Amino acid sequence: MQALPVLETERLILRNLEDSDADALFAIFSDPQVMTYWHTPPWSVISDAQNYIAAAHQGMLVDEQYVFAIVDKHNHTLMGKCLLWQIVQSSQRAEIGFGLGVPFWGKGYIQEAGRALLEFAFKQMALNRIEAEIDPDNTGSAKALLRLGFEQEGHLRQRWIVNGHKSDSALYGLLRQDWALNS
């Protein structure tokens, strides 16, 4: 398996997802509260986490996605994940995503991980554009994206149907030139 660089911030380590992360990852993404605004239902069996980790490793090998575990620097607790995916090298763009366990919400971890991930994307990967898609009702994610410098660029009505529930998508974008001005 190809190794991602380890990204460090004041409180966090962003590193490769490991097979041993399956239990902690499952605990986070089987939580209906965490999955409220996702376009997939909560994970229901541990093999969902194991399959996700295997798919993340495979996606990295073909440069389709880079998934980082978000880990507390001091106690090594896995707090969630962040990723660059839907990578299109020819257009120098990717989509960004985050997922954190509920105990870690509202403490600035997305800002901290996001800044490190954006620096990796714009400097090391030489991307020009990062995109994000969220449920417009997810005001926490919207605020986090805006604080990271993203702008809302669009709104797609009834884009997802999960368990019979229709939801819209809000589209956000950030250009390298705008990020460079603010970093």
ABEGO torsion letter per residue (X at the ends): XBBBBBBBBAABBBBBBBAAAAAAAAAAAABAAAAAABABBBBABAAAAAAAAAAAAAAAAAGABBBBBBBBAAAGBBAEBBBBBGBBAAAGBBBBBBBBBAAABGAGAAAAAAAAAAAAAAAAAGBABBBBBBBAABAAAAAAAAAAGBBBABBBBGABBBGGBBBBBBBBBBBAAAAAAAX
